[in-house]
């Protein structure tokens, strides 16, 4: 069924816009008038089948950006409606008018149409892989096949909400240090580029050798004033170079390897990846996805090439009859505690619950570590800025002291 975008006037004369599905433009107008909405303009959007939507999504991915919070909210509401007995199509039809994002409204309408045409919910979602993750699609597929779609949607909402909450706490913890670093850098750049040169011109008229700190400061200031554009070019070039390297499989492998070996940061990255692996793996297994299929899905979402290879090798070992714990331990990449907990879960028959506990443990550790680092980072940044500013002040004051002695 075609989907139409409309602009209309309501009974109060206010302009409203949205989308509606109908057999034709005339039917869409009649539907709107029946709802006491009077269309001003109406046009058909792309009619996207499941096969076409894969191309359409791939083409339009840069232009359709759906926030994870919107997907999480939609999933929670959809789980509630389906759990209350609404048919899936009716539940989607109910949600579409209350979706804030216009692009997401259109996507949901086209997914609903794909389901009406006879496709499964998972098949309709798979056409929008740029919006819905492989984990999301596979869990929905497992829920449909087992008849527990409302439970699966509920768990998906829990997963996305927990990930957003963790990301939000990490971002809020890092926001202040990053802001301080940015402001400090701008202040130093302003001092070295504009203030110091004007003061240095006074010292150059003294006709006397300047103290070593002052000469160093003037040299640094001259470099920044003359070659600041070189620093910008180098920074942009480095960012582009790293981005291009990370696009290749070999380059991403070496980049991720270097990150894991970076003191302090490497441990955090590993714990965050292990938490993501455990949370997703536990949810997939709970919803009936087989071990090998779950490992195949999870290896693409851990966010680290080394861990992804380790999980891929683990899947091969599990396929040969080895346990998940010993197969992960062979890589020497997963923390010992996580391996022990997985082994205990396998032996007790509660692997899914133990994987969720692993995720809880490492998410808490990551959050605690970041909070501790940021609380330590703030005074260190203040101290660093104080040293730099103190050096600038000292470099400026030393010649002034010498001038005073000459006057005496």
C-alpha positions as CSV (number, residue, x, y, z in Angstrom):
1,X,0.0,0.0,0.0
2,X,1.4,3.4,-1.0
3,X,2.5,5.8,1.8
4,X,1.7,9.5,1.4
5,X,3.2,12.6,3.1
6,X,0.7,15.4,3.7
7,X,0.4,18.9,4.9
8,X,-3.0,19.8,6.2
9,X,-5.1,22.1,8.4
10,X,-6.9,20.9,11.4
11,X,-10.3,22.1,12.8
12,X,-8.5,25.0,14.6
13,X,-6.8,26.1,11.4
14,X,-3.3,25.0,12.5
15,X,-1.0,23.4,10.0
16,X,-0.2,19.8,10.6
17,X,1.9,17.3,8.7
18,X,2.5,13.6,8.7
19,X,2.2,10.4,6.7
20,X,-0.7,8.2,5.9
21,X,-1.1,4.9,3.9
22,X,-3.9,4.6,1.4
23,X,-4.8,2.9,-1.9
24,X,-4.5,6.2,-3.7
25,X,-4.1,9.9,-3.2
26,X,-7.8,10.3,-3.4
27,X,-8.3,7.7,-0.6
28,X,-5.7,9.4,1.5
29,X,-7.6,12.7,1.2
30,X,-10.8,11.0,2.2
31,X,-9.1,9.4,5.2
32,X,-7.8,12.7,6.3
33,X,-11.1,14.4,5.9
34,X,-12.7,11.6,7.9
35,X,-10.3,12.5,10.7
36,X,-11.4,16.2,10.4
37,X,-8.0,17.1,8.8
38,X,-8.2,19.0,5.6
39,X,-5.2,18.3,3.2
40,X,-3.4,21.2,1.6
41,X,-0.8,19.1,-0.2
42,X,-0.2,15.4,-0.5
43,X,2.4,13.4,-2.3
44,X,3.5,9.8,-2.4
45,X,6.7,8.7,-0.8
46,X,8.9,5.9,-2.1
47,X,7.0,2.6,-2.1
48,X,9.6,0.3,-0.7
49,X,9.2,-3.5,-0.7
50,X,11.6,-5.6,1.5
51,X,13.8,-6.3,-1.5
52,X,13.8,-2.6,-2.6
53,X,14.3,-1.3,0.9
54,X,17.7,-2.9,1.2
55,X,18.9,-0.7,-1.7
56,X,16.9,2.3,-0.6
57,X,18.3,2.1,2.9
58,X,21.8,1.6,1.7
59,X,21.5,4.6,-0.6
60,X,19.7,6.9,1.9
61,X,21.5,5.9,5.0
62,X,23.5,9.1,5.3
63,X,20.2,11.1,5.1
64,X,18.1,9.1,7.5
65,X,19.5,9.2,10.9
66,X,17.4,7.6,13.7
67,X,18.4,8.2,17.3
68,X,18.9,5.0,19.4
69,X,16.5,6.6,21.9
70,X,13.7,6.7,19.3
71,X,14.3,3.0,18.5
72,X,14.3,2.1,22.2
73,X,11.1,4.0,22.9
74,X,9.4,2.5,19.8
75,X,10.4,-1.0,20.9
76,X,9.1,-0.5,24.5
77,X,5.8,0.9,23.2
78,X,5.5,-1.9,20.6
79,X,6.2,-4.5,23.3
80,X,3.5,-3.0,25.5
81,X,0.9,-3.0,22.7
82,X,1.7,-6.5,21.4
83,X,1.6,-7.8,25.0
84,X,-1.8,-6.2,25.4
85,X,-3.1,-8.2,22.5
86,X,-2.8,-5.8,19.6
87,X,-2.0,-7.5,16.3
88,X,1.5,-6.4,15.1
89,X,0.1,-4.3,12.1
90,X,-2.4,-2.5,14.4
91,X,0.3,-1.9,17.0
92,X,2.6,-0.3,14.3
93,X,-0.4,1.7,13.0
94,X,-1.0,3.0,16.5
95,X,2.6,4.0,17.0
96,X,3.3,5.8,13.7
97,X,1.3,9.0,14.4
98,X,3.1,9.4,17.8
99,X,6.6,9.0,16.4
100,X,8.4,12.4,16.5
101,X,10.9,11.8,13.7
102,X,9.4,12.3,10.2
103,X,12.0,9.9,8.7
104,X,11.3,7.2,11.3
105,X,7.5,7.6,10.7
106,X,8.1,6.8,7.0
107,X,10.3,3.8,7.8
108,X,7.7,2.4,10.2
109,X,5.0,2.9,7.7
110,X,7.0,1.1,5.0
111,X,7.8,-1.7,7.5
112,X,4.1,-2.1,8.2
113,X,3.3,-2.2,4.5
114,X,5.9,-5.0,4.1
115,X,4.2,-7.0,6.8
116,X,0.8,-6.4,5.2
117,X,2.2,-7.8,1.9
118,X,3.0,-11.1,3.7
119,X,6.6,-10.6,5.0
120,X,7.6,-11.4,8.5
121,X,8.5,-8.6,10.9
122,X,12.2,-9.6,10.9
123,X,12.3,-9.7,7.1
124,X,10.8,-6.2,7.0
125,X,13.3,-4.9,9.5
126,X,16.2,-6.5,7.6
127,X,15.6,-4.1,4.7
128,X,16.7,-1.3,7.1
129,X,19.9,-2.8,8.4
130,X,21.3,0.7,8.6
131,X,18.8,1.5,11.3
132,X,18.1,-1.8,13.0
133,X,21.2,-3.8,14.2
134,X,21.8,-7.4,13.3
135,X,21.1,-8.3,17.0
136,X,17.8,-6.5,16.9
137,X,16.7,-8.3,13.6
138,X,17.8,-11.7,14.8
139,X,16.2,-11.4,18.2
140,X,12.9,-10.4,16.5
141,X,13.3,-13.4,14.1
142,X,13.8,-15.7,17.1
143,X,10.8,-14.2,18.9
144,X,8.5,-14.7,15.8
145,X,9.6,-18.3,15.3
146,X,9.0,-19.1,19.0
147,X,5.8,-17.1,19.4
148,X,7.3,-14.9,22.1
149,X,7.6,-11.6,20.2
150,X,6.3,-9.4,23.0
151,X,8.9,-10.9,25.4
152,X,11.7,-10.4,22.9
153,X,10.7,-6.8,22.3
154,X,10.6,-6.2,26.0
155,X,14.2,-7.5,26.3
156,X,15.4,-5.6,23.3
157,X,14.0,-2.4,24.9
158,X,15.9,-3.3,28.1
159,X,19.1,-3.9,26.2
160,X,19.0,-0.6,24.3
161,X,17.9,1.4,27.4
162,X,20.9,0.0,29.4
163,X,23.3,0.7,26.6
164,X,22.0,4.3,26.3
165,X,22.2,4.8,30.0
166,X,25.8,3.6,30.2
167,X,26.8,5.7,27.2
168,X,25.0,8.7,28.7
169,X,26.8,8.3,32.0
170,X,30.2,8.0,30.2
171,X,29.6,11.0,28.1
172,X,28.5,13.1,31.0
173,X,31.5,12.1,33.0
174,X,33.8,13.1,30.1
175,X,32.0,16.3,29.1
176,X,33.6,18.5,31.8
177,X,37.3,17.4,31.2
178,X,36.9,17.7,27.4
179,X,35.3,21.2,27.8
180,X,38.1,22.3,30.1
181,X,40.8,20.9,27.7
182,X,39.1,22.7,24.7
183,X,38.8,26.0,26.5
184,X,42.4,25.7,27.9
185,X,43.8,25.0,24.4
186,X,42.0,28.0,23.0
187,X,43.2,30.3,25.8
188,X,46.8,29.2,25.4
189,X,46.6,29.6,21.6
190,X,45.2,33.1,22.1
191,X,48.0,34.0,24.5
192,X,50.8,32.6,22.3
193,X,49.4,34.0,19.1
194,X,48.2,37.5,20.1
195,X,49.3,38.5,23.6
196,X,52.9,37.3,23.8
197,X,54.0,38.8,20.4
198,X,52.8,42.3,21.4
199,X,54.8,42.0,24.6
200,X,57.8,40.5,22.9
201,X,58.1,43.5,20.6
202,X,58.8,45.7,23.7
203,X,61.6,43.4,24.9
204,X,63.2,43.4,21.5
205,X,63.8,47.2,21.9
206,X,65.9,46.6,25.0
207,X,69.0,45.7,23.1
208,X,70.0,43.2,25.7
209,X,70.1,39.4,25.9
210,X,66.8,38.1,27.2
211,X,66.5,35.3,29.8
212,X,66.3,31.8,28.4
213,X,62.6,31.2,29.4
214,X,61.7,34.4,27.6
215,X,63.6,33.4,24.4
216,X,61.9,30.0,24.5
217,X,58.5,31.6,24.9
218,X,59.1,34.0,22.0
219,X,60.3,31.2,19.8
220,X,57.2,29.1,20.5
221,X,54.9,32.2,20.0
222,X,56.6,33.0,16.7
223,X,56.1,29.4,15.5
224,X,52.4,29.4,16.4
225,X,51.8,32.8,14.9
226,X,53.5,31.9,11.6
227,X,52.7,28.2,11.2
228,X,49.3,27.7,13.0
229,X,47.8,26.6,9.7
230,X,50.4,23.9,9.4
231,X,49.2,22.4,12.7
232,X,45.6,22.5,11.5
233,X,46.6,20.7,8.3
234,X,48.6,18.1,10.2
235,X,45.7,17.5,12.5
236,X,43.1,17.2,9.7
237,X,45.6,15.0,7.7
238,X,46.2,12.7,10.7
239,X,42.4,12.4,11.3
240,X,41.8,11.5,7.6
241,X,44.7,9.1,7.5
242,X,43.5,7.3,10.6
243,X,40.0,7.1,9.2
244,X,41.3,5.6,5.9
245,X,43.5,3.1,7.7
246,X,40.6,2.0,9.9
247,X,38.6,1.3,6.7
248,X,40.9,-1.5,5.7
249,X,40.8,-4.8,7.5
250,X,44.5,-5.0,8.2
251,X,44.6,-1.3,9.3
252,X,41.7,-1.7,11.6
253,X,43.3,-4.8,13.1
254,X,46.5,-3.0,13.9
255,X,44.7,0.1,15.2
256,X,42.5,-2.0,17.5
257,X,45.6,-3.9,18.7
258,X,47.4,-0.6,19.5
259,X,44.3,0.6,21.4
260,X,44.2,-2.6,23.5
261,X,47.9,-2.2,24.4
262,X,47.5,1.5,25.3
263,X,48.0,1.8,29.1
264,X,44.7,2.7,30.9
265,X,42.6,3.1,27.8
266,X,43.2,-0.5,26.6
267,X,41.7,-2.1,29.7
268,X,38.6,0.1,29.5
269,X,38.1,-0.7,25.8
270,X,38.4,-4.4,26.5
271,X,36.0,-4.4,29.5
272,X,33.4,-2.4,27.5
273,X,33.7,-4.8,24.5
274,X,33.4,-7.8,26.8
275,X,30.3,-6.3,28.5
276,X,28.7,-5.7,25.1
277,X,29.6,-9.3,24.0
278,X,28.1,-10.8,27.2
279,X,25.0,-8.7,27.2
280,X,24.2,-9.4,23.6
281,X,25.2,-13.1,23.8
282,X,23.0,-13.7,26.9
283,X,20.0,-12.0,25.3
284,X,20.3,-14.0,22.0
285,X,20.6,-17.3,23.9
286,X,17.7,-16.4,26.1
287,X,15.5,-15.9,23.0
288,X,16.3,-19.2,21.4
289,X,19.1,-18.3,19.1
290,X,21.6,-21.2,18.8
291,X,25.1,-20.8,20.2
292,X,26.8,-20.8,16.8
293,X,24.4,-18.3,15.3
294,X,24.7,-16.1,18.4
295,X,28.5,-16.1,18.1
296,X,28.3,-15.2,14.5
297,X,26.1,-12.2,15.3
298,X,28.0,-11.0,18.3
299,X,31.4,-11.0,16.6
300,X,30.2,-8.2,14.4
301,X,29.1,-5.9,17.2
302,X,32.0,-6.0,19.8
303,X,33.7,-3.1,18.2
304,X,37.2,-4.5,18.2
305,X,38.9,-6.5,15.4
306,X,41.0,-8.6,17.7
307,X,38.1,-9.6,19.9
308,X,36.0,-10.2,16.8
309,X,38.6,-12.7,15.5
310,X,38.8,-14.4,18.9
311,X,35.0,-14.9,18.9
312,X,35.1,-16.2,15.3
313,X,37.8,-18.7,16.3
314,X,35.7,-19.6,19.4
315,X,32.7,-20.3,17.2
316,X,34.8,-22.8,15.2
317,X,36.0,-24.5,18.4
318,X,32.4,-24.6,19.8
319,X,31.3,-26.2,16.5
320,X,33.9,-28.9,17.1
321,X,32.3,-29.6,20.5
322,X,34.4,-27.5,22.8
323,X,32.8,-25.4,25.6
324,X,32.4,-21.6,25.2
325,X,34.6,-20.8,28.2
326,X,37.7,-22.8,27.2
327,X,37.3,-21.6,23.6
328,X,37.3,-18.0,24.7
329,X,40.2,-18.6,27.1
330,X,42.4,-19.8,24.2
331,X,42.6,-16.3,22.8
332,X,44.1,-14.7,26.0
333,X,42.1,-11.6,25.3
334,X,39.1,-12.1,27.6
335,X,39.6,-11.2,31.3
336,X,40.0,-14.2,33.5
337,X,37.0,-13.4,35.6
338,X,34.7,-13.4,32.6
339,X,36.1,-16.8,31.5
340,X,35.5,-18.3,35.0
341,X,31.9,-17.0,35.1
342,X,31.2,-18.4,31.7
343,X,32.5,-21.8,32.7
344,X,30.5,-21.8,35.9
345,X,27.4,-20.8,33.8
346,X,28.0,-23.7,31.4
347,X,28.5,-26.2,34.2
348,X,25.4,-25.1,36.1
349,X,23.2,-24.8,33.0
350,X,22.6,-21.1,33.5
351,X,24.9,-19.7,30.9
352,X,22.4,-17.0,29.8
353,X,22.0,-15.6,33.4
354,X,25.8,-15.7,34.0
355,X,26.5,-13.8,30.8
356,X,24.1,-11.1,31.9
357,X,26.0,-11.0,35.2
358,X,29.3,-10.7,33.4
359,X,27.9,-7.7,31.5
360,X,26.7,-6.1,34.7
361,X,30.1,-6.6,36.4
362,X,32.1,-5.0,33.5
363,X,29.7,-2.2,32.8
364,X,29.9,-1.2,36.5
365,X,33.7,-1.5,36.4
366,X,33.9,0.7,33.3
367,X,31.6,3.3,34.8
368,X,33.5,3.3,38.1
369,X,36.9,3.5,36.4
370,X,35.8,6.4,34.2
371,X,34.4,8.3,37.2
372,X,37.7,7.8,39.0
373,X,39.8,8.8,36.1
374,X,37.7,12.0,35.4
375,X,37.9,13.0,39.1
376,X,41.7,12.6,38.9
377,X,41.9,14.2,35.4
378,X,40.3,17.5,36.5
379,X,42.9,18.5,39.0
380,X,45.7,17.3,36.7
381,X,44.4,19.5,33.9
382,X,44.2,22.5,36.3
383,X,47.7,21.8,37.4
384,X,49.0,21.5,33.8
385,X,47.3,24.8,32.9
386,X,48.7,26.5,36.0
387,X,52.3,25.3,35.0
388,X,51.9,26.6,31.4
389,X,50.4,29.9,32.4
390,X,53.0,30.2,35.2
391,X,55.8,29.7,32.7
392,X,54.3,32.4,30.4
393,X,54.0,34.8,33.3
394,X,57.6,34.1,34.5
395,X,59.0,34.5,31.0
396,X,57.3,37.9,30.7
397,X,58.2,39.1,34.2
398,X,61.9,38.2,34.1
399,X,62.9,40.9,31.6
400,X,60.7,43.4,33.5
401,X,62.7,42.6,36.7
402,X,65.9,43.2,34.8
403,X,64.7,46.5,33.5
404,X,63.8,47.6,37.0
405,X,67.4,46.7,38.2
406,X,68.9,48.7,35.4
407,X,66.8,51.8,36.3
408,X,68.0,51.5,39.9
